[in-house]
């Protein structure tokens, strides 16, 4: 029996909104740069990844309005 691998779909979340994956070949940093023109707060955002059995979820956390 041969093993097969499949890539899980990625889900990008920003402030509770789901963003479409523009290209599965892009890294998370490249996707963040892609959306920076639409969502400038992503410029300094951090992210965390969670893995489930159905998707890889990347949640962007912005620090707008926080100083220091």
N, CA, C, O and CB atoms as a CASP TS submission, in Angstrom:
PFRMAT TS
TARGET T0000
AUTHOR 0000-0000-0000
METHOD Language model
MODEL 1
PARENT N/A
ATOM      1  N   UNK     1       0.846  -1.167   0.000  1.00  0.00           N
ATOM      2  CA  UNK     1       0.000   0.000   0.000  1.00  0.00           C
ATOM      3  C   UNK     1       0.903   1.246   0.000  1.00  0.00           C
ATOM      4  O   UNK     1       1.757   1.407   0.873  1.00  0.00           O
ATOM      5  CB  UNK     1      -0.969  -0.011   1.229  1.00  0.00           C
ATOM      6  N   UNK     2       0.704   2.099  -0.968  1.00  0.00           N
ATOM      7  CA  UNK     2       1.513   3.308  -1.103  1.00  0.00           C
ATOM      8  C   UNK     2       0.913   4.441  -0.276  1.00  0.00           C
ATOM      9  O   UNK     2      -0.304   4.566  -0.143  1.00  0.00           O
ATOM     10  CB  UNK     2       1.624   3.725  -2.583  1.00  0.00           C
ATOM     11  N   UNK     3       1.797   5.251   0.268  1.00  0.00           N
ATOM     12  CA  UNK     3       1.357   6.418   1.011  1.00  0.00           C
ATOM     13  C   UNK     3       1.199   7.594   0.059  1.00  0.00           C
ATOM     14  O   UNK     3       2.005   7.786  -0.851  1.00  0.00           O
ATOM     15  CB  UNK     3       2.350   6.758   2.142  1.00  0.00           C
ATOM     16  N   UNK     4       0.171   8.360   0.278  1.00  0.00           N
ATOM     17  CA  UNK     4      -0.016   9.568  -0.513  1.00  0.00           C
ATOM     18  C   UNK     4      -0.140  10.750   0.445  1.00  0.00           C
ATOM     19  O   UNK     4      -0.690  10.622   1.539  1.00  0.00           O
ATOM     20  CB  UNK     4      -1.274   9.454  -1.440  1.00  0.00           C
ATOM     21  N   UNK     5       0.369  11.876   0.029  1.00  0.00           N
ATOM     22  CA  UNK     5       0.259  13.079   0.851  1.00  0.00           C
ATOM     23  C   UNK     5      -0.626  14.085   0.141  1.00  0.00           C
ATOM     24  O   UNK     5      -0.612  14.199  -1.084  1.00  0.00           O
ATOM     25  CB  UNK     5       1.655  13.688   1.145  1.00  0.00           C
ATOM     26  N   UNK     6      -1.378  14.794   0.920  1.00  0.00           N
ATOM     27  CA  UNK     6      -2.214  15.865   0.383  1.00  0.00           C
ATOM     28  C   UNK     6      -1.994  17.102   1.233  1.00  0.00           C
ATOM     29  O   UNK     6      -1.873  17.017   2.455  1.00  0.00           O
ATOM     30  CB  UNK     6      -3.726  15.458   0.357  1.00  0.00           C
ATOM     31  N   UNK     7      -1.944  18.230   0.591  1.00  0.00           N
ATOM     32  CA  UNK     7      -1.771  19.486   1.310  1.00  0.00           C
ATOM     33  C   UNK     7      -3.118  19.943   1.846  1.00  0.00           C
ATOM     34  O   UNK     7      -4.125  19.915   1.139  1.00  0.00           O
ATOM     35  CB  UNK     7      -1.146  20.572   0.398  1.00  0.00           C
ATOM     36  N   UNK     8      -3.122  20.360   3.097  1.00  0.00           N
ATOM     37  CA  UNK     8      -4.352  20.884   3.681  1.00  0.00           C
ATOM     38  C   UNK     8      -4.600  22.295   3.160  1.00  0.00           C
ATOM     39  O   UNK     8      -3.655  23.055   2.954  1.00  0.00           O
ATOM     40  CB  UNK     8      -4.276  20.878   5.229  1.00  0.00           C
ATOM     41  N   UNK     9      -5.844  22.642   2.949  1.00  0.00           N
ATOM     42  CA  UNK     9      -6.132  24.026   2.537  1.00  0.00           C
ATOM     43  C   UNK     9      -5.789  24.984   3.671  1.00  0.00           C
ATOM     44  O   UNK     9      -5.873  24.632   4.848  1.00  0.00           O
ATOM     45  CB  UNK     9      -7.626  24.186   2.126  1.00  0.00           C
ATOM     46  N   UNK    10      -5.405  26.188   3.299  1.00  0.00           N
ATOM     47  CA  UNK    10      -5.077  27.205   4.298  1.00  0.00           C
ATOM     48  C   UNK    10      -6.236  28.166   4.443  1.00  0.00           C
ATOM     49  O   UNK    10      -6.886  28.534   3.464  1.00  0.00           O
ATOM     50  CB  UNK    10      -3.792  27.966   3.915  1.00  0.00           C
ATOM     51  N   UNK    11      -6.489  28.570   5.687  1.00  0.00           N
ATOM     52  CA  UNK    11      -7.506  29.580   5.985  1.00  0.00           C
ATOM     53  C   UNK    11      -6.796  30.735   6.672  1.00  0.00           C
ATOM     54  O   UNK    11      -6.098  30.537   7.667  1.00  0.00           O
ATOM     55  CB  UNK    11      -8.671  28.998   6.884  1.00  0.00           C
ATOM     56  N   UNK    12      -6.972  31.938   6.146  1.00  0.00           N
ATOM     57  CA  UNK    12      -6.371  33.130   6.739  1.00  0.00           C
ATOM     58  C   UNK    12      -7.472  33.927   7.423  1.00  0.00           C
ATOM     59  O   UNK    12      -8.517  34.198   6.831  1.00  0.00           O
ATOM     60  CB  UNK    12      -5.635  33.997   5.662  1.00  0.00           C
ATOM     61  N   UNK    13      -7.228  34.301   8.678  1.00  0.00           N
ATOM     62  CA  UNK    13      -8.215  35.022   9.471  1.00  0.00           C
ATOM     63  C   UNK    13      -7.611  36.354   9.913  1.00  0.00           C
ATOM     64  O   UNK    13      -6.492  36.402  10.424  1.00  0.00           O
ATOM     65  CB  UNK    13      -8.671  34.178  10.702  1.00  0.00           C
ATOM     66  N   UNK    14      -8.363  37.428   9.710  1.00  0.00           N
ATOM     67  CA  UNK    14      -7.972  38.758  10.167  1.00  0.00           C
ATOM     68  C   UNK    14      -9.187  39.427  10.782  1.00  0.00           C
ATOM     69  O   UNK    14     -10.176  39.674  10.093  1.00  0.00           O
ATOM     70  CB  UNK    14      -7.393  39.616   9.000  1.00  0.00           C
ATOM     71  N   UNK    15      -9.123  39.722  12.066  1.00  0.00           N
ATOM     72  CA  UNK    15     -10.231  40.378  12.780  1.00  0.00           C
ATOM     73  C   UNK    15     -11.561  39.660  12.561  1.00  0.00           C
ATOM     74  O   UNK    15     -12.590  40.303  12.356  1.00  0.00           O
ATOM     75  CB  UNK    15     -10.356  41.835  12.332  1.00  0.00           C
ATOM     76  N   UNK    16     -11.539  38.356  12.602  1.00  0.00           N
ATOM     77  CA  UNK    16     -12.758  37.569  12.449  1.00  0.00           C
ATOM     78  C   UNK    16     -13.205  37.351  11.010  1.00  0.00           C
ATOM     79  O   UNK    16     -14.171  36.628  10.765  1.00  0.00           O
ATOM     80  CB  UNK    16     -13.849  38.223  13.189  1.00  0.00           C
ATOM     81  N   UNK    17     -12.508  37.973  10.050  1.00  0.00           N
ATOM     82  CA  UNK    17     -12.840  37.799   8.627  1.00  0.00           C
ATOM     83  C   UNK    17     -11.940  36.738   8.015  1.00  0.00           C
ATOM     84  O   UNK    17     -10.744  36.672   8.299  1.00  0.00           O
ATOM     85  CB  UNK    17     -12.698  39.139   7.853  1.00  0.00           C
ATOM     86  N   UNK    18     -12.527  35.928   7.187  1.00  0.00           N
ATOM     87  CA  UNK    18     -11.767  34.916   6.478  1.00  0.00           C
ATOM     88  C   UNK    18     -11.277  35.510   5.157  1.00  0.00           C
ATOM     89  O   UNK    18     -12.072  36.014   4.364  1.00  0.00           O
ATOM     90  CB  UNK    18     -12.625  33.637   6.237  1.00  0.00           C
ATOM     91  N   UNK    19      -9.965  35.448   4.925  1.00  0.00           N
ATOM     92  CA  UNK    19      -9.379  35.944   3.689  1.00  0.00           C
ATOM     93  C   UNK    19      -9.076  34.766   2.779  1.00  0.00           C
ATOM     94  O   UNK    19      -8.664  33.705   3.246  1.00  0.00           O
ATOM     95  CB  UNK    19      -8.098  36.770   3.970  1.00  0.00           C
ATOM     96  N   UNK    20      -9.275  34.947   1.509  1.00  0.00           N
ATOM     97  CA  UNK    20      -9.001  33.890   0.541  1.00  0.00           C
ATOM     98  C   UNK    20      -7.493  33.687   0.405  1.00  0.00           C
ATOM     99  O   UNK    20      -6.717  34.633   0.538  1.00  0.00           O
ATOM    100  CB  UNK    20      -9.630  34.229  -0.831  1.00  0.00           C
ATOM    101  N   UNK    21      -7.094  32.469   0.145  1.00  0.00           N
ATOM    102  CA  UNK    21      -5.686  32.158  -0.108  1.00  0.00           C
ATOM    103  C   UNK    21      -5.391  32.543  -1.554  1.00  0.00           C
ATOM    104  O   UNK    21      -5.876  31.877  -2.469  1.00  0.00           O
ATOM    105  CB  UNK    21      -5.365  30.629   0.160  1.00  0.00           C
ATOM    106  N   UNK    22      -4.605  33.606  -1.790  1.00  0.00           N
ATOM    107  CA  UNK    22      -4.387  34.064  -3.160  1.00  0.00           C
ATOM    108  C   UNK    22      -3.614  33.077  -4.023  1.00  0.00           C
ATOM    109  O   UNK    22      -3.811  33.021  -5.237  1.00  0.00           O
ATOM    110  CB  UNK    22      -3.664  35.365  -3.140  1.00  0.00           C
ATOM    111  N   UNK    23      -2.734  32.301  -3.398  1.00  0.00           N
ATOM    112  CA  UNK    23      -1.943  31.325  -4.138  1.00  0.00           C
ATOM    113  C   UNK    23      -1.338  30.361  -3.128  1.00  0.00           C
ATOM    114  O   UNK    23      -0.539  30.782  -2.292  1.00  0.00           O
ATOM    115  CB  UNK    23      -0.831  32.018  -5.005  1.00  0.00           C
ATOM    116  N   UNK    24      -1.691  29.084  -3.179  1.00  0.00           N
ATOM    117  CA  UNK    24      -1.161  28.124  -2.212  1.00  0.00           C
ATOM    118  C   UNK    24       0.365  27.979  -2.257  1.00  0.00           C
ATOM    119  O   UNK    24       0.960  27.466  -1.310  1.00  0.00           O
ATOM    120  CB  UNK    24      -1.792  26.783  -2.448  1.00  0.00           C
ATOM    121  N   UNK    25       0.994  28.419  -3.331  1.00  0.00           N
ATOM    122  CA  UNK    25       2.449  28.326  -3.427  1.00  0.00           C
ATOM    123  C   UNK    25       3.161  29.437  -2.651  1.00  0.00           C
ATOM    124  O   UNK    25       4.367  29.351  -2.416  1.00  0.00           O
ATOM    125  CB  UNK    25       2.871  28.371  -4.881  1.00  0.00           C
ATOM    126  N   UNK    26       2.422  30.479  -2.252  1.00  0.00           N
ATOM    127  CA  UNK    26       3.025  31.586  -1.518  1.00  0.00           C
ATOM    128  C   UNK    26       3.225  31.215  -0.051  1.00  0.00           C
ATOM    129  O   UNK    26       2.449  30.446   0.516  1.00  0.00           O
ATOM    130  CB  UNK    26       2.155  32.844  -1.633  1.00  0.00           C
ATOM    131  N   UNK    27       4.275  31.770   0.556  1.00  0.00           N
ATOM    132  CA  UNK    27       4.484  31.587   1.989  1.00  0.00           C
ATOM    133  C   UNK    27       3.508  32.479   2.751  1.00  0.00           C
ATOM    134  O   UNK    27       2.853  33.338   2.160  1.00  0.00           O
ATOM    135  CB  UNK    27       5.956  31.908   2.386  1.00  0.00           C
ATOM    136  N   UNK    28       3.415  32.276   4.047  1.00  0.00           N
ATOM    137  CA  UNK    28       2.523  33.092   4.866  1.00  0.00           C
ATOM    138  C   UNK    28       2.964  34.558   4.818  1.00  0.00           C
ATOM    139  O   UNK    28       2.124  35.456   4.760  1.00  0.00           O
ATOM    140  CB  UNK    28       2.500  32.578   6.330  1.00  0.00           C
ATOM    141  N   UNK    29       4.268  34.799   4.841  1.00  0.00           N
ATOM    142  CA  UNK    29       4.783  36.171   4.757  1.00  0.00           C
ATOM    143  C   UNK    29       4.414  36.818   3.419  1.00  0.00           C
ATOM    144  O   UNK    29       4.102  38.008   3.372  1.00  0.00           O
ATOM    145  CB  UNK    29       6.313  36.180   4.943  1.00  0.00           C
ATOM    146  N   UNK    30       4.449  36.049   2.346  1.00  0.00           N
ATOM    147  CA  UNK    30       4.084  36.585   1.034  1.00  0.00           C
ATOM    148  C   UNK    30       2.591  36.880   0.945  1.00  0.00           C
ATOM    149  O   UNK    30       2.190  37.852   0.305  1.00  0.00           O
ATOM    150  CB  UNK    30       4.485  35.607  -0.066  1.00  0.00           C
ATOM    151  N   UNK    31       1.770  36.054   1.579  1.00  0.00           N
ATOM    152  CA  UNK    31       0.327  36.310   1.616  1.00  0.00           C
ATOM    153  C   UNK    31       0.054  37.573   2.430  1.00  0.00           C
ATOM    154  O   UNK    31      -0.778  38.398   2.052  1.00  0.00           O
ATOM    155  CB  UNK    31      -0.438  35.095   2.219  1.00  0.00           C
ATOM    156  N   UNK    32       0.760  37.713   3.543  1.00  0.00           N
ATOM    157  CA  UNK    32       0.602  38.925   4.362  1.00  0.00           C
ATOM    158  C   UNK    32       0.967  40.157   3.543  1.00  0.00           C
ATOM    159  O   UNK    32       0.251  41.157   3.584  1.00  0.00           O
ATOM    160  CB  UNK    32       1.482  38.848   5.642  1.00  0.00           C
ATOM    161  N   UNK    33       2.073  40.101   2.796  1.00  0.00           N
ATOM    162  CA  UNK    33       2.486  41.227   1.953  1.00  0.00           C
ATOM    163  C   UNK    33       1.446  41.503   0.863  1.00  0.00           C
ATOM    164  O   UNK    33       1.198  42.658   0.514  1.00  0.00           O
ATOM    165  CB  UNK    33       3.864  40.943   1.314  1.00  0.00           C
ATOM    166  N   UNK    34       0.842  40.444   0.330  1.00  0.00           N
ATOM    167  CA  UNK    34      -0.190  40.587  -0.695  1.00  0.00           C
ATOM    168  C   UNK    34      -1.382  41.394  -0.179  1.00  0.00           C
ATOM    169  O   UNK    34      -1.900  42.259  -0.886  1.00  0.00           O
ATOM    170  CB  UNK    34      -0.657  39.209  -1.170  1.00  0.00           C
ATOM    171  N   UNK    35      -1.813  41.117   1.042  1.00  0.00           N
ATOM    172  CA  UNK    35      -2.980  41.781   1.608  1.00  0.00           C
ATOM    173  C   UNK    35      -2.672  43.114   2.287  1.00  0.00           C
ATOM    174  O   UNK    35      -3.597  43.809   2.708  1.00  0.00           O
ATOM    175  CB  UNK    35      -3.634  40.873   2.588  1.00  0.00           C
ATOM    176  N   UNK    36      -1.410  43.484   2.404  1.00  0.00           N
ATOM    177  CA  UNK    36      -1.051  44.735   3.070  1.00  0.00           C
ATOM    178  C   UNK    36      -1.627  45.946   2.349  1.00  0.00           C
ATOM    179  O   UNK    36      -1.963  46.936   3.000  1.00  0.00           O
ATOM    180  CB  UNK    36       0.461  44.863   3.166  1.00  0.00           C
ATOM    181  N   UNK    37      -1.749  45.900   1.042  1.00  0.00           N
ATOM    182  CA  UNK    37      -2.330  47.015   0.303  1.00  0.00           C
ATOM    183  C   UNK    37      -3.796  47.247   0.635  1.00  0.00           C
ATOM    184  O   UNK    37      -4.268  48.383   0.593  1.00  0.00           O
ATOM    185  CB  UNK    37      -2.182  46.780  -1.171  1.00  0.00           C
ATOM    186  N   UNK    38      -4.515  46.193   0.961  1.00  0.00           N
ATOM    187  CA  UNK    38      -5.934  46.286   1.298  1.00  0.00           C
ATOM    188  C   UNK    38      -6.115  46.531   2.793  1.00  0.00           C
ATOM    189  O   UNK    38      -6.970  47.316   3.203  1.00  0.00           O
ATOM    190  CB  UNK    38      -6.674  45.006   0.875  1.00  0.00           C
ATOM    191  N   UNK    39      -5.303  45.855   3.601  1.00  0.00           N
ATOM    192  CA  UNK    39      -5.369  45.955   5.058  1.00  0.00           C
ATOM    193  C   UNK    39      -4.011  46.427   5.577  1.00  0.00           C
ATOM    194  O   UNK    39      -3.169  45.600   5.928  1.00  0.00           O
ATOM    195  CB  UNK    39      -5.770  44.583   5.702  1.00  0.00           C
ATOM    196  N   UNK    40      -3.780  47.752   5.632  1.00  0.00           N
ATOM    197  CA  UNK    40      -2.471  48.273   6.047  1.00  0.00           C
ATOM    198  C   UNK    40      -2.038  47.826   7.441  1.00  0.00           C
ATOM    199  O   UNK    40      -0.843  47.814   7.736  1.00  0.00           O
ATOM    200  CB  UNK    40      -2.493  49.769   6.000  1.00  0.00           C
ATOM    201  N   UNK    41      -2.972  47.464   8.291  1.00  0.00           N
ATOM    202  CA  UNK    41      -2.626  47.019   9.640  1.00  0.00           C
ATOM    203  C   UNK    41      -1.788  45.734   9.615  1.00  0.00           C
ATOM    204  O   UNK    41      -1.092  45.427  10.583  1.00  0.00           O
ATOM    205  CB  UNK    41      -3.899  46.796  10.462  1.00  0.00           C
ATOM    206  N   UNK    42      -1.854  44.994   8.521  1.00  0.00           N
ATOM    207  CA  UNK    42      -1.067  43.765   8.404  1.00  0.00           C
ATOM    208  C   UNK    42       0.430  44.038   8.298  1.00  0.00           C
ATOM    209  O   UNK    42       1.246  43.130   8.462  1.00  0.00           O
ATOM    210  CB  UNK    42      -1.523  42.972   7.198  1.00  0.00           C
ATOM    211  N   UNK    43       0.786  45.283   8.024  1.00  0.00           N
ATOM    212  CA  UNK    43       2.185  45.637   7.866  1.00  0.00           C
ATOM    213  C   UNK    43       3.019  45.221   9.071  1.00  0.00           C
ATOM    214  O   UNK    43       4.149  44.761   8.913  1.00  0.00           O
ATOM    215  CB  UNK    43       2.318  47.123   7.636  1.00  0.00           C
ATOM    216  N   UNK    44       2.475  45.379  10.263  1.00  0.00           N
ATOM    217  CA  UNK    44       3.188  45.030  11.489  1.00  0.00           C
ATOM    218  C   UNK    44       2.516  43.899  12.250  1.00  0.00           C
ATOM    219  O   UNK    44       2.746  43.735  13.449  1.00  0.00           O
ATOM    220  CB  UNK    44       3.304  46.240  12.381  1.00  0.00           C
ATOM    221  N   UNK    45       1.706  43.136  11.582  1.00  0.00           N
ATOM    222  CA  UNK    45       0.956  42.071  12.247  1.00  0.00           C
ATOM    223  C   UNK    45       1.822  40.841  12.475  1.00  0.00           C
ATOM    224  O   UNK    45       2.741  40.551  11.710  1.00  0.00           O
ATOM    225  CB  UNK    45      -0.274  41.697  11.427  1.00  0.00           C
ATOM    226  N   UNK    46       1.506  40.136  13.533  1.00  0.00           N
ATOM    227  CA  UNK    46       2.112  38.831  13.759  1.00  0.00           C
ATOM    228  C   UNK    46       1.065  37.778  13.402  1.00  0.00           C
ATOM    229  O   UNK    46      -0.095  38.105  13.150  1.00  0.00           O
ATOM    230  CB  UNK    46       2.613  38.672  15.249  1.00  0.00           C
ATOM    231  N   UNK    47       1.476  36.535  13.383  1.00  0.00           N
ATOM    232  CA  UNK    47       0.512  35.487  13.064  1.00  0.00           C
ATOM    233  C   UNK    47       0.815  34.231  13.848  1.00  0.00           C
ATOM    234  O   UNK    47       1.940  34.008  14.296  1.00  0.00           O
ATOM    235  CB  UNK    47       0.513  35.186  11.567  1.00  0.00           C
ATOM    236  N   UNK    48      -0.214  33.416  14.004  1.00  0.00           N
ATOM    237  CA  UNK    48      -0.029  32.103  14.608  1.00  0.00           C
ATOM    238  C   UNK    48      -0.796  31.084  13.780  1.00  0.00           C
ATOM    239  O   UNK    48      -1.831  31.387  13.188  1.00  0.00           O
ATOM    240  CB  UNK    48      -0.500  32.088  16.095  1.00  0.00           C
ATOM    241  N   UNK    49      -0.269  29.890  13.756  1.00  0.00           N
ATOM    242  CA  UNK    49      -0.856  28.823  12.943  1.00  0.00           C
ATOM    243  C   UNK    49      -1.447  27.751  13.839  1.00  0.00           C
ATOM    244  O   UNK    49      -0.893  27.415  14.886  1.00  0.00           O
ATOM    245  CB  UNK    49       0.193  28.209  11.998  1.00  0.00           C
ATOM    246  N   UNK    50      -2.578  27.225  13.410  1.00  0.00           N
ATOM    247  CA  UNK    50      -3.208  26.097  14.077  1.00  0.00           C
ATOM    248  C   UNK    50      -3.502  25.047  13.016  1.00  0.00           C
ATOM    249  O   UNK    50      -3.920  25.367  11.903  1.00  0.00           O
ATOM    250  CB  UNK    50      -4.512  26.528  14.837  1.00  0.00           C
ATOM    251  N   UNK    51      -3.283  23.823  13.368  1.00  0.00           N
ATOM    252  CA  UNK    51      -3.498  22.729  12.436  1.00  0.00           C
ATOM    253  C   UNK    51      -4.641  21.861  12.930  1.00  0.00           C
ATOM    254  O   UNK    51      -4.648  21.413  14.077  1.00  0.00           O
ATOM    255  CB  UNK    51      -2.215  21.894  12.260  1.00  0.00           C
ATOM    256  N   UNK    52      -5.603  21.628  12.055  1.00  0.00           N
ATOM    257  CA  UNK    52      -6.701  20.722  12.377  1.00  0.00           C
ATOM    258  C   UNK    52      -6.708  19.624  11.319  1.00  0.00           C
ATOM    259  O   UNK    52      -5.872  19.616  10.415  1.00  0.00           O
ATOM    260  CB  UNK    52      -8.086  21.479  12.433  1.00  0.00           C
ATOM    261  N   UNK    53      -7.640  18.716  11.438  1.00  0.00           N
ATOM    262  CA  UNK    53      -7.696  17.622  10.471  1.00  0.00           C
ATOM    263  C   UNK    53      -8.264  18.050   9.120  1.00  0.00           C
ATOM    264  O   UNK    53      -8.195  17.293   8.152  1.00  0.00           O
ATOM    265  CB  UNK    53      -8.523  16.492  11.028  1.00  0.00           C
ATOM    266  N   UNK    54      -8.830  19.270   9.049  1.00  0.00           N
ATOM    267  CA  UNK    54      -9.421  19.720   7.785  1.00  0.00           C
ATOM    268  C   UNK    54      -8.729  20.918   7.160  1.00  0.00           C
ATOM    269  O   UNK    54      -8.885  21.155   5.962  1.00  0.00           O
ATOM    270  CB  UNK    54     -10.849  20.053   8.000  1.00  0.00           C
ATOM    271  N   UNK    55      -7.947  21.701   7.958  1.00  0.00           N
ATOM    272  CA  UNK    55      -7.321  22.904   7.406  1.00  0.00           C
ATOM    273  C   UNK    55      -6.165  23.372   8.284  1.00  0.00           C
ATOM    274  O   UNK    55      -6.028  22.993   9.447  1.00  0.00           O
ATOM    275  CB  UNK    55      -8.356  24.025   7.258  1.00  0.00           C
ATOM    276  N   UNK    56      -5.364  24.194   7.679  1.00  0.00           N
ATOM    277  CA  UNK    56      -4.281  24.892   8.384  1.00  0.00           C
ATOM    278  C   UNK    56      -4.747  26.338   8.521  1.00  0.00           C
ATOM    279  O   UNK    56      -4.862  27.045   7.520  1.00  0.00           O
ATOM    280  CB  UNK    56      -2.874  24.783   7.608  1.00  0.00           C
ATOM    281  N   UNK    57      -5.016  26.785   9.740  1.00  0.00           N
ATOM    282  CA  UNK    57      -5.570  28.111   9.980  1.00  0.00           C
ATOM    283  C   UNK    57      -4.468  29.053  10.440  1.00  0.00           C
ATOM    284  O   UNK    57      -3.768  28.778  11.414  1.00  0.00           O
ATOM    285  CB  UNK    57      -6.706  28.052  11.024  1.00  0.00           C
ATOM    286  N   UNK    58      -4.322  30.168   9.729  1.00  0.00           N
ATOM    287  CA  UNK    58      -3.355  31.197  10.061  1.00  0.00           C
ATOM    288  C   UNK    58      -4.144  32.422  10.501  1.00  0.00           C
ATOM    289  O   UNK    58      -4.926  32.976   9.728  1.00  0.00           O
ATOM    290  CB  UNK    58      -2.405  31.520   8.849  1.00  0.00           C
ATOM    291  N   UNK    59      -3.939  32.842  11.742  1.00  0.00           N
ATOM    292  CA  UNK    59      -4.649  33.994  12.293  1.00  0.00           C
ATOM    293  C   UNK    59      -3.677  35.151  12.445  1.00  0.00           C
ATOM    294  O   UNK    59      -2.675  35.045  13.153  1.00  0.00           O
ATOM    295  CB  UNK    59      -5.310  33.648  13.655  1.00  0.00           C
ATOM    296  N   UNK    60      -3.978  36.249  11.778  1.00  0.00           N
ATOM    297  CA  UNK    60      -3.163  37.453  11.872  1.00  0.00           C
ATOM    298  C   UNK    60      -3.631  38.278  13.061  1.00  0.00           C
ATOM    299  O   UNK    60      -4.829  38.480  13.256  1.00  0.00           O
ATOM    300  CB  UNK    60      -3.236  38.281  10.563  1.00  0.00           C
ATOM    301  N   UNK    61      -2.677  38.752  13.852  1.00  0.00           N
ATOM    302  CA  UNK    61      -2.987  39.588  15.009  1.00  0.00           C
ATOM    303  C   UNK    61      -2.317  40.935  14.790  1.00  0.00           C
ATOM    304  O   UNK    61      -1.095  41.026  14.670  1.00  0.00           O
ATOM    305  CB  UNK    61      -2.510  38.923  16.354  1.00  0.00           C
ATOM    306  N   UNK    62      -3.135  41.977  14.740  1.00  0.00           N
ATOM    307  CA  UNK    62      -2.594  43.313  14.517  1.00  0.00           C
ATOM    308  C   UNK    62      -2.395  44.017  15.846  1.00  0.00           C
ATOM    309  O   UNK    62      -3.003  43.668  16.858  1.00  0.00           O
ATOM    310  CB  UNK    62      -3.521  44.137  13.605  1.00  0.00           C
ATOM    311  N   UNK    63      -1.533  45.008  15.814  1.00  0.00           N
ATOM    312  CA  UNK    63      -1.276  45.770  17.031  1.00  0.00           C
ATOM    313  C   UNK    63      -1.601  47.244  16.815  1.00  0.00           C
ATOM    314  O   UNK    63      -0.922  48.127  17.340  1.00  0.00           O
ATOM    315  CB  UNK    63       0.187  45.603  17.475  1.00  0.00           C
ATOM    316  N   UNK    64      -2.641  47.494  16.041  1.00  0.00           N
ATOM    317  CA  UNK    64      -3.063  48.870  15.770  1.00  0.00           C
ATOM    318  C   UNK    64      -3.583  49.488  17.054  1.00  0.00           C
ATOM    319  O   UNK    64      -4.396  48.896  17.764  1.00  0.00           O
ATOM    320  CB  UNK    64      -4.149  48.919  14.658  1.00  0.00           C
ATOM    321  N   UNK    65      -3.100  50.685  17.338  1.00  0.00           N
ATOM    322  CA  UNK    65      -3.556  51.391  18.521  1.00  0.00           C
ATOM    323  C   UNK    65      -2.792  51.039  19.785  1.00  0.00           C
ATOM    324  O   UNK    65      -3.063  51.597  20.847  1.00  0.00           O
ATOM    325  CB  UNK    65      -4.991  51.120  18.732  1.00  0.00           C
ATOM    326  N   UNK    66      -1.848  50.128  19.685  1.00  0.00           N
ATOM    327  CA  UNK    66      -1.035  49.753  20.835  1.00  0.00           C
ATOM    328  C   UNK    66       0.340  50.382  20.673  1.00  0.00           C
ATOM    329  O   UNK    66       0.983  50.254  19.632  1.00  0.00           O
ATOM    330  CB  UNK    66      -0.930  48.201  20.977  1.00  0.00           C
ATOM    331  N   UNK    67       0.766  51.052  21.705  1.00  0.00           N
ATOM    332  CA  UNK    67       2.055  51.710  21.647  1.00  0.00           C
ATOM    333  C   UNK    67       3.003  51.075  22.646  1.00  0.00           C
ATOM    334  O   UNK    67       2.636  50.783  23.784  1.00  0.00           O
ATOM    335  CB  UNK    67       1.913  53.210  21.915  1.00  0.00           C
ATOM    336  N   UNK    68       4.231  50.869  22.193  1.00  0.00           N
ATOM    337  CA  UNK    68       5.258  50.362  23.094  1.00  0.00           C
ATOM    338  C   UNK    68       5.360  48.947  23.032  1.00  0.00           C
ATOM    339  O   UNK    68       6.182  48.356  23.733  1.00  0.00           O
ATOM    340  CB  UNK    68       5.025  50.748  24.455  1.00  0.00           C
TER
END
